[in-house]
Amino acid sequence: MTVVLTHFPSPYQVELFNEIDRQRPGQLHVVYLFTQAADRQWGGIPITHRHSYLDSGPTPAAIETAITEADFVVFNYYNDARASRLIRMRAASRGAWCFWGERPGYRFPLLARLARFCRLAALRSGEQPIWGIGGWAVDAYKSEFGSSRTYVNLPYYSNLDRFQHARPRFRDDEFVFLFSGALIRRKGVDLLAAAFKRVAAEIPRVRLKVMGDGALLAEMKSLLTDVAGVEWVGFKDWEALPSVYASAHCLCVPSRHDGWGLVVPEGLAASLPTIATDRTGAALDLIVPRSNGWVIPSGDETALLQAMRQAARLDEAAWQQMSSEARASVAGHSLPAGATRFLNAVDAALGQRPGAV
């Protein structure tokens, strides 16, 4: 039995864990710290894997037993006192376990490092594997925890099949940029609004669709109030995403920091050339500049403007080529492939144990 301790059942994780359970039935138990996250609006999707929740009170003894007696435990979250205690319990049991995380360090990096030092003390003092969610995360953990242990690049996966039906079409009269995500500073939406205002003054055919909600909505609307061609789509739940992607020509992901950024493989799967930053894990792993998109410096409005200019000035043949390259670039980034990669990492970790069969 493999036990995973994670934050809450986001649709992305639920999909992956359901597929892992489908490939190896009855061998996965996911423990969610919370039933839902207060700052996320996603609707739920059916959970078909074995699971438990810890937000109803003290940690049940049955969960503690599962953590200490499982064949393997994956800790996907540490910034919680209960998670930290369960990590210590697993370490004391001397059973096999690993930490699986995004690249840390956006807000208060020194304080965050201190928190990891305390709550991941058992990881620091041992040789457990670390699974980084993307190569950018692996590099960060190697820098912090040393290179002597095993590292695995194991990004998040979601069902990209639904985006295969998205068929964006080139149009001479308009070129639509799409943003999908929370309207917060970390996502760089203030930079997007400023850059789009400038590019719209130069290239009147450009349009902007903003899909999402958040604290900077009013600020963005104020900045773009006199700019034509802006559509405020609002929050869209899971099943509505592909049709919005299909209505665009280029995805913009101007994040100041995004540990992975699932919108990047979504946009690529929907055949959208994608502009993203060098502090977005998925962009670093999946985007080949000027082939399927652009990777620009984080926090750089001018670089974002230049990439948007280049995208909007593509002729039909060039855009079609980038569109085809975008979809092809994530052909192997499927949900079944991700589940198999997860299970292979578990098997490899168990095989490294002394006396393992």
DASUL-V982037 format. One line per field, one symbol per residue. phi: phi as a letter, one per 30 degrees, with the letter a starting at -180 (. if undefined). psi: psi as a letter, one per 40 degrees, with the letter a starting at -180 (. if undefined). burial: b if it has 16 or more other C-alpha atoms within 10 Angstrom, else e. A space follows every 10 residues. Layout:
# DASUL-V982037
phi->???
psi->???
burial->???
This chain:
# DASUL-V982037
phi->.ccccbdadd eddeeddddd dddbeicbbc ccdbdacdcc ceddcecccd abbcccledd dddeddddcd dabcccabda dddddddddd dddiddabcb adddjdched ddddddeddc edddccbddb ccdjdddedd ddddcicdcd cbdbddbbdd edddddbdbd bdcabcdbcb lddbdedidd ddddddeddd dcbdddbbcc ckbldceddd dddceccdic ccdidbdedd deddeddcba ccbdddabeb jddddddddd icebcbcdbb eddddcccei cblbccddic ddddeddded ddcdddddde dddddddddc ecccdedddd dddddddddd dddeidc
psi->hhhhhacigi dddddddddd dddgheehhh hhdidihdeh eiiiihheih iiieeeaihi ddddddddei dihhhehefh dddddddddd ddeeihiihh iihiedhfdd ddddddddef ddddeafiih hhgidddddd ddddeiedih ihhgiiiige ddedehgihi hdeihhihhh ahgiddefdd dddddddddd ddgdeiihhh hiiadedddd dddedehieh hgdahhidee dddddeeieh hhgfhdhhdc geddddddde fhhhhiiefh ddddddhhhe deahhihieg dddddddddd ddehiddddd ddddddddee defidddddd dddddddddd eeihei.
burial->ebbbbbbbbb bbbbbbbbbb bbeeeebbbb bbbbebeeee eeeeeeeebb bebbeeeeee eebeebbbbb bbbbbbbbee eebbebbbbb beeebbbbbb bbbbeeeeee eeeeebeebb ebbeeeebbb bbbbbbbbbb bbeeeeeeeb bbbbbbbbbb eebbebbbeb eeebbbbbbb bbbbebbbbb bbbbbbbebb eeeebbbbbb bbbeeebeeb eeebeebebb eeebbbeeee bbbbbbbbbb bbbbbbbbbb bbbbbbbbbb bbbbbbbbbb bbbbebbbeb bbbbbbbbbe bebbbebbbe bbeeeeeebb ebbbbbbebb eebbbbebbb bbbebbeebb eeeeeee
